[in-house]
Amino acid sequence: MTPKQTFALGAFAISLPLDLLTKWIVEKNLSYADHVPVIEGFFYLTHVRNPGAAFGLFADGDPRTRLFVFIAVSIAAVLIILSFFRQLAPGDRLSALALGLILGGAVGNLLDRIFRGEVVDFLHFKLWRGYTWPDFNLADSFIVVGVGLLILELLASEGEDRAAAEPEEPRL
């Protein structure tokens, strides 16, 4: 197994079961709409359902159409992630790790949509001046972290490419 396969598979094998386990624990231990303080005034565990996309977008659409579209988009995203993975160099561990996290999160939310018709969210943060970030789950977190790692990798490689392309200044 190449390093990229090891890192991607490892990230996927950790992120997907962790996401599914936490959602199962929330369903078994919290009533719908519970609001349990972990850090009072900042972080709470909740049990909410999101039939829509990120931030509840399209939650009011026709349920059957919405479910079909979200499942189709999720499957397309999984195929795109796998396509990107195939194009990675065998030793590209960071990008492989990132894609494994994104894939684990995408599949976790896809399974929610297939089996529940909606996504279970349970992480709730209150920010400054009463602003509340929309509830989310570990799958969402894995996707964001994976995308962040890909952006960092892109910025780092761009900087290396620029440094390599700049001619050296003559030394006196």
Secondary structure by P-SEA (a helix, b strand, c coil): ccaaaaaaaaaaacaaaaaaaaaaaaaaccccbbbbbcccccbbbbbbbbccccccccccccaaaaaaaaaaaaaaaaaaaaaaaaaccccaaaaaaaaaaaaaaaaaaaaaaacccbbbbcbbbbcccccccccccaaaaaaaaaaaaaaaaaaaaaaaaaaaaccccccc
